[in-house]
Amino acid sequence: QVQLAESGGGLVQPGGSLRLSCAASGRIFSIYTMGWYRVAPGKQRELVATITSGGTKNYADSVKGRFTISRDNAKNTVDLQMNSLKPEDTAVYYCKVGSWVTGDLWGQGTQVTVSA
């Protein structure tokens, strides 16, 4: 079974940057969307950013202008460039891939902590 693996999380000071990457362990067919979600302490999971197979991007209002999502269709990877990070961005970030064939696949998550 194909698995997703996130990388790039860590501890960063407010105003800093991180780049998250998500890679699949194998080929995923008929992908219609890829995206990033996060779960902050004491809160429910929320959408951060998604990108369709056609390249249409969608961002949460809270990250617009600061985060950029990108994907490599050939490699089945999706990245999230996070700039101007704020303490409220602290969360576990999860990668998700939506496929017409396999359904939704989720990664295990990577911790992002924004603190001085």
HELIX and SHEET records of a PDB file:
HELIX    1   1 PRO A   87  ASP A   89  5                                   3    
SHEET    1   A 4 LEU A   4  SER A   7  0                                        
SHEET    2   A 4 LEU A  18  ALA A  24 -1                                        
SHEET    3   A 4 THR A  77  MET A  82 -1                                        
SHEET    4   A 4 PHE A  67  ASP A  72 -1                                        
SHEET    1   B 6 GLY A  10  VAL A  12  0                                        
SHEET    2   B 6 THR A 110  VAL A 114  1                                        
SHEET    3   B 6 ALA A  91  SER A  99 -1                                        
SHEET    4   B 6 ILE A  31  VAL A  39 -1                                        
SHEET    5   B 6 GLU A  46  THR A  52 -1                                        
SHEET    6   B 6 LYS A  57  TYR A  59 -1                                        
SHEET    1   C 4 GLY A  10  VAL A  12  0                                        
SHEET    2   C 4 THR A 110  VAL A 114  1                                        
SHEET    3   C 4 ALA A  91  SER A  99 -1                                        
SHEET    4   C 4 GLY A 103  TRP A 106 -1                                        
END                                                                             
